[in-house]
Structures are given as structure tokens and as C-alpha cells.
Amino acid sequence: MISWCPEGTKIKLRMVHSSSYSTLRNLLDSVQVCVQATDLSDLDYDELVSRASRPSRAGEAASSADSRSRPSVRG
């Protein structure tokens, strides 16, 4: 899942984006890789493929910009 919020975005819009992104991310349990991008260099194709190819580990942050860990839910 890619979150796009450019650097120059106004604070209020960034807060709305962050809240919406968090809600969506929590609803989509099957998302394994999350990338938060603020400019095009964050969306390098080779880096995105590398992240998507890595085996996921419970609690590992998917992005350095998004250091929150999500608990693993298995059922």
C-alpha cells in the first residue's frame, strides 16, 4: 500500500491524510508492505519491488518513514 502526501501539503490536509491512511491500513489486514511517500524518489521501482519481495516479519516496520509496528493477527 502506498501513501502519497507531498512535502508542501498544508498541515490540515496532512492530518486528514494521516488519519484516513491509518484507518484504511487498519481495515486492510492483508496489506503486508506499506510505503509512505512524500516525493517521487520515495517511489523508486527497484526499491518498491525489493520491499514487496522481502518475507514479512511480524512487528517489522515496512517503511523507515512509518516506524509504527502493527500486531500480527492470525486466526
Beta strands, then each sheet from edge to edge (+ up, - down):
strand 1: 2-4
strand 2: 35-37
sheet 1: 1+ 2+
end
